Amino acid sequence: MKRNRDRVTAEITLFHLMRLASESGRSVSREQALAFLNQERAQQMWEHMMQAGLDFIACLFGNIAASPDVQGRRECSDY
């Protein structure tokens, strides 16, 4: 079901990780989830989500110059 959203929060909490694992038929301990949240990968995921938002805003204003050091950047036509 598609929702009309007025915001998306780019946050992953201990509870989210444990619930997602449970919904996938797996278990993640509190210690494992905390270890992940304190890894560089969690920060990279957050940065990726923020970059997607910045790319979208840049497309709206016609500023589609892509930084060569950012991988996975979308073209404006993808939005």
N, C-alpha and C positions, 0 to 999 in steps of 0.2 A: 504494500500500500504506500503510495507516494504522499508525503506530507508537505504542507506549505509551512516552511520554517522562516522565522525571523532572525534566527541565530543558530550557530553550531558552536559548541564549546569544545575546544581542542584540549581535552584533558583525559588522561587515563589514570584511574585510581587503583589502589590495591583491590578494592571491591570489584571494579570492572574486570580486571585481569582474572580474578578467581571465578567470577560469574561466567565470563566468556569461555574459559576452560571447561567449566562444568557443563555449559550448554553444548560444547563440542564433544562431550563424553569423556573428558580427561579431567585430571585433578592437578591443581597447582597449589602448593602449600603457601602459607603466608610468607614464609622465608624466601621461597622461590620468587614470588611476585615482588617482594621488596628488593631482592637482588636485581631483578630486571629493571625496576624503576630507577635504580641507582647506577645503571650502566649508561654508557654513552649512547647506545642504541635508542633508548627511550627519548633522550634529548633530540636525536636525529629525526625520530618520528614526528615530534612536535614541530621541529623546524620545517620538515617537509609539508606539514599541514598549513603552517603559516605562509610558506612560499606559494602554495596553491592559491591562497586568498590574495596575496599580493599580485600574482600573475593575473588573476581574474580582474582585479581593480585596474591594473595597467592596461588590459585589453579594453575595458570600458572607456578609458580615456585615450585610446589610440596609441599608447606607448608600448609597443610590442617588442622592443629591443631585448633580446635574451642575453643574459650573462653567460659567457662560454664555460664558466666553472660550475654552473648549476645543471645537473643532469635531470632528466625526466620532466623538463619544462614543457608545457602544452602550448600548442598554437591557439590563437584566439578562436579559430573556427571550431575547436573542440568544445567550447562553452556554448 
